[in-house]
């Protein structure tokens, strides 16, 4: 496990005044003129313009998700750690949370769940129950699987070729949108009992009431005749668009909103960095009318107040593990954050009188770098060891202590290259599962969140009152038996924001990395 070294904690604390830089001594005489070299051959120039391709490597531990992707997508690298990865790993039948629903694809059906939450003092958990499962009763091959025909930052399109069904799964859309491409006999089943089932006069909207207190709305682009029994709904042959949405709290006020926007649906969505500190969400939409999406609390906080292209509907709310989701009308959102300066080195610099102490600790940690001593096969912990070494190089550069950089460079080369050329014998890219610290390990929970924020921690933790609360929340955990030194360093560095001398005393007592 990566443990924050003593000099890194010290380094975080000592950044207050920019270091002074000496003016370089001018050369005694001008350098001799250099001869111009001949231009590179045309073939070399052409070679330089081509992108670098890593050599192909076969792995015995990585999964092969290609069978779930449409052939036209396989010519480009497949995404990693995507929001839809459960649809393409192993059998592709594990559920994914695509706000506000949990969605599961299994064989030739797709299940939809508006999740309830189970919580206690240790965790909050969303419970998956297939509230509605959509399939085709005239499926020619019920054992076939889905195919990912397209994907983007905010969306995924799942095709069921044997069923002639296509699903647009768009993050933050209150409707599940399905297209029946050719004479599909729609089948909708539920694990609950259907208590009430009714339609409008044009047979383009149905209301489904279940015995779990949920009410669902079903919209179609053309009239459809549906029949039902206690746990299933069936149709004759149908071609067109089907949209399904949960009606929160069975509230008629919400129903009017969902009716109004039911004819416009998104088919893809992109997250685009258009300007500094600005992110734009753009959705491609079809149908007619305006697009209704859902925003979580952070979206609402970042939505630009002068964006006249959107309308926030405070009256439409869905529950979510990430906070309340609120309706927003508009196919383009502009999300603006406060400016945060991101630099390689510390923003306020390091006091020169602290250089010797930091360099001493830095040298000891660099001496201990040895790829042969790495025993972990977890990409999570292996990557943190590499990142830690790179961080040592950044500290050395800021202190202008370049003597240790060749050693760090060799360590990074020896540890990173096996990942890239396929010679890393352990599990180099696929972690066996997510790791979460137990609730009592507050020092770990703090450290793993602070680690990737180190370059901008001076700005993000500038509110003293918040830092005091965070330290007070974490500090009791250090009394637990077995707390490792590295995790303590993160906490002491934060403590130094408001109590520098006290925190430095604690940091100097750390044993560093073992």
N, C-alpha and C positions, 0 to 999 in steps of 0.2 A: 504494500500500500504506500502511496505517496504521502510523505509527511513534510510539511513546510519546514524548511531549515531555519536555523536561528538567524543567519545573516539576512534571510529574506524578510523575516518579521522585523528585524532591526532596520532594514532598508526601507520598509514601508513607513516606519515611525520617523526616520531621520529626514524625510523629504519635507523641507520647509523653505529653504532659501536656495535659489539657483547657484550652482557651483561657479566659481570664477574660472575663466579660461585665459591662459597665457597666450599672448600674441606670438605666433611662430617667428623664429629668427629668419630674416631674409637670406637667400643664398649668397655666397661670396662672389660668384660670377654667374652670368647668364648661362643656361644650359646650351650645349652645342645644338645647332639646327638638326632636325631630323629629316631624313629622306622620305619623301612620299612613297608609299607602297603602291604597287599596281592594283587596280580594282579587282575584286574577286571574280572568278569566272561566273558566267551566267547560270551554270548549273548549281553553283554554291548558293547564289542568291535565291534561286527557285526553291532549293532545299530548305533554306532558312524560313521561307514564308509558310511552310507546311507545319501544322501543329504537331507537337511531340506526342507520340503514342507509346504508352508503356507496353512492354512485351507481354504477350498473353501467357498466363500461368494457370495451370490446372490445380484445383484445390480439392482435397478430400473432405473438408469440413464445411465449406460454404454451400448453402442451398442453391438450387437452380430454379429461379422463379420464372424463367423464360416461357414456360408452357402456359402461363397465365396472361402473357402479353400478346397482343396482335403482332403478326410478323413485321409489319411496317415500323414498329417501335423498337425492334431488336437491332437496328443498324446503329443506334446511339446508346451510350451508357445508360443503364437503368438506374433509377433513383435509389438512394440509400436512406434509411431512417425516415421514410415518408409517412404521411398521416394515414396512408392506406395499406401499409406493409402487411397487415394480417390477411389481406385478400390475396397475397401472392407468395406467402411463405408456407412451407409444408403443404397441407391440403387446401389452403386458402379459405378455411371454414371457421376462422376465429373472428369474433365480433370486433368492430372498430367504432369508436365514438366520433361521429360526424355531427357536430352540434345542429339541432338539439336532440338528435336520435342516436341510439346505438343500432348499428346495422350489421347483419350477419348474412353472408352468402353461403349456402350449402347446397351442393349438387345443382339442381336447376331452379332453386327458389331463393327468394330474398326476404329476410325477416326484419321487421321494423319494431323498435322498442323505444318508448318514451320512458326513460329509466327513473325508478325511485331510488332513494339514497338510504344507505345504512351507515350510521355513524356512531362512534363512541369517542372516548378521550384519545384513542390511539390513531384512528384513521377515519376517512370518509370513503365509502365504497358505493359504486353505482351497480345496481342489480339488473342483469339482463334477463328479461322474459320476452319471448317472441309475441308481442301483442297482436301483430298482424303479419302473416306470411303470404307473399304474392308469388304465384307461379302460373303455368299454363297447363290446363287439363288435357290439351291436345298436343303435348310435348312429344316429339318423335324420338327423343333419347333422354329419358329422365335421369340417367346417371352421368350426363355430361356436366362439365363445370363452366364457370363464367370465363369471360375474356376481357381484359382491360384493353379497350380500343383507343382510349385517349386519357391523358391526365395533365394537370397543370398545378400551379401552386395551391389553388383553392378548390379543385374539383377533380372528379374521377368519373369516367364513363364505363359502366359494366355492361357487357353484352352477354346475352344468353342465346347463342345461335340456334340451338334446337327448339327454343321456345318462341323465337321471334320477339323477344323482349329486350329493351334497352333502358338502363337506369342512369339518370344524371344525378350523381351524388355530389352535392355542392355544399361546402362547409358554411354553416350559418343560414341555410335555407329552411324555412318552417314547413315547406312542402317536400315530400318525396315525389319526384317526377319520373314517370315511366312512359315509354312509347311502345305500343304494340304495333309492330311494323307490318304484319300481314295476317289477318283473320285469326286472331288469337282468342281462345276460350279462356277468359280470365278466371282464376281461382284464388280466393282470399280466405285463408283459414286463421283461426285464433285459438289460443289455449284457454280463453275465457268463454263465457256464455254471452251470446248476442241477445240483449234484452229488448232493444228497439231498433227498427230498421225502416227508414223512410226516404222518399225522394221528392224532388220538386216536380212540377208539372211537365217540364221539358226532358226529364230523365237525364239531366247533366250534372246533378248534384245529389249525393246521398249522405244521410246522417246515420252513423253506426254508434250505438250506445252499448257498452260492455258492462259486465257485472263487476268490474274492478274500478268503477267510477270514472272510467275514461270515455270520452266521446270523440269520435274521429269523423272528419269530413272528407268525402271523396268527390272529386270533380273530374269531368271528362270533356273532351273537345267536341264530342258529338253524342247524341242520345245513345244510351246503353241500357239494355234490359237486364237487371240483376235479380236473382232469386237467392234465398238464404234459408238455412236451417239454424240449429242452435249454435253451431260453431264454424260455419263456412258460408261463403258467398260465391256464387257462380254466375257466369254470363254465357251468352251465345258468342258467335264469332264477332270479334271487334278489332278495328284498326283505328288508331288515334292516340291521343294523349290522355294519360290518367295522372291525377295529382291527389296525394293523400296528405292530410295535415291533422295533427292533434288539435282539438279545441281546448285551450287551457281553462281549467276550472269550469268547463261547459258553459262559459260566459257568452251570452248573446252579443254583447258589445264586441268581443273578440271575433265572433263569427262574422259580423258585418265587415270587419277589416279583412279577414281571410277571403270572404266572398269577393271583395272589391279587387284584390290583387291576384286572384287565382288564374288569370289568363296569361300572365307573363311569367316565364320561367327561365332560369339561368342554365346554360349548357357548359360553361367553363368560367374560370376566374383566375386572374393573375395578380400577383403582388409586385408592384413596380416601384423601384427607387427613382423618383423623378427629380428630387432636389435634396440638398443636405437636410438631414434630420426630418425627412418627410417620406412617408410610404403611401402609395396609392393602391387601393384595391379596385380592380376593373373586372366587371363581369360581362361576358357575351350573353345576350338575352334573346329569346324568341317569343313569339306570341304578340299580344298587344297590351298596351297600358304600361304602368310603371312597375319596377321590380321591387319586391319586398324581401328584405333580408333581416337577420338578427345580429345585434352587436352585444358583446359582453362588456363588463364595466371598464376594462382598459380601453377598448375601442371608443366608448362614449367619452372617456377622459381625453383621448387624443384627437377625436374628430374636430376638424377645424371649424371654429365658430363662424367664419366668414364663407363657408362652403354653401352656396345657395342651391347647389344641385341635389342636396339631400334634405329629407324631413324625418325627424325623430318622432316616432309614435310611442309616447310614454305609456299609452293605454294598453299596448300589446306586450305581454311579458310571458316568457317561458322560464322554467327552472333549469338550472345547469350546475354541474359540479364546479364550474369556473365562475359562478355568480349568476345573477339574474340576466337573462337575455332580453333585450328590448328591440322592438321593431324599428327598422330604418328603411326609408323609401329612397331608392337611388341606385343606379348601376355603376357608380364610381364614388369611392370614398377617399378623402384626403386625410391621412393621419399624421399629425405633427407632434413631435416631441421637443422638449427643451434641449437646446444645444449642449452637447457634452464633448469636450475636447478629448480626442483619443490620440495618444502619442506613444512612441516606443519607450520613452523615458518618463520619469516622474514629472508631474506638472509643475511642482514648486521646487524641484531640485533637492539635492542632498547637502547637508552642512559638511564643509570640508573637514572639520574637526572629528567627524564620525567616520571618515574614510578608513583610517587604520583598523578600527575594530571590525568594520564590515568586510574589508579585504582579508583580514585574518580568518574570519569565519568562512568567507567565500573560498579561499584557498583550500581549507580543510574539506569542504564539500566536493570541490572539483577533484581533489586527490582520490576521493572515494568512488568516483565514477568508473564503473567497470561493467561492460555488457555481459561478461561471463557470469556475473553474480545474479543476474536477473532470472528468477525462477518462475515468475507468474506466466500463465498461458492465457490470461484474460486480457482482451483488447482494452478494456476499461482501465485496468491498473497499469498495463504496459504503456499505454498512451500517456498516462499521467507522469510516469517516470521520464518519458521523453520530453514532455512539456516542461517538467521541472528543470531538466538540464538546459533547455533553451532559455528558460527564465534566468538561470545563472549567467548565461552569456550576455543577456540584456543588462543585467546588473553590472557585470564586469565592464561592458562598453560605457555605461554612464559614468562609472568611476575612472574610466580611462586606464583600467588595469588589464591590458591586453595580453599579458603573459599567459593567462589561463585559457584564452579563447581557442588556441589550437587543440588543446586537450578536449574541450567541450565539443568542438567541431568534429573531431574523430569519433567521439562517443555517439553523437547524433548520426553521423554517417553510418556507423556500424549497426545502429539500432533501427534506423528508418529504411535503409536500402533493402533489407530482407523482406520488408512489407511490400515494397514496390516491384521487386524482381521475382517474387514468388518462392523464395527460398526459406522463408520463415516457417519453421517446422510446427510451431504451435498454432493455436486458433487466432490468427492474426487480425481478422476483420469481423468475425461474428461472435458477439458475446452471447453466452448461453441464456441470459435473462437479465432483467433489470435488477439493480441492487438499490435497496433503500435502507437507510440507517434506522434502527429501532427508535421508537419515540424518545427513549431516555438518552439516546446518544445525541444530545443537542449540539455538542461541539462538532460532530461530524456533519450534521445538517447545516450548520453555519458554514463550515469550511468548504463543503462541496458547492455551495452557492456563491461563496466569495471568490473562490479560485479563478473562475473565468472572468471575473470583474476586476482583477488586480490593476490593469492599466487605467481604469477610470474610477477606481475606488475613492480617490481623493475628492471627486465631485459627487459621487452618489452617496457618500457617507459624510457629507458636510453639515448635515443637520444634527447638532450635538445631542439634542433631546432624544432623537430616535436611536442614535448610537448607544446612549446610556441604557435605554430600554432593552436593546438587543443584547448588550453585554450582561445586563442583569438577568435576562432570560436564560442565557447560556451558562453563566458562571457556576451555578450549582452542579452542573453535570461534571465538572472537573473533579469533584470529590468522589466520583464513581471509580471503583477499582478497575484498572486496565486502560485508563484513558491514555492515549499515545501523545508523545511530546509534540509531534507535528501539528496536531489539531489545536493544541493550546496556543501555538504561535499566531494563528489567525485571530483568535479572540484577544490576545494581548495586544496585537497590532491595532485592533479597533479601540481597545481601551486607551491606547496611547493618544487617540485623537483628543481626548479631554483630560488625560492624566499621563503625560509623557514620561515623567521620571518614574512613577510607580510601575508603568508598563515595561519600561526599559529594564528595571530591576528584575522583573519576572522573566523577561526574554533572555537576559544574561544567564539565568539559572537553567535554561533549557539545555538538553544534551544534544540537540540537533538531530541529524539523521543517523539511524543505525541500520 
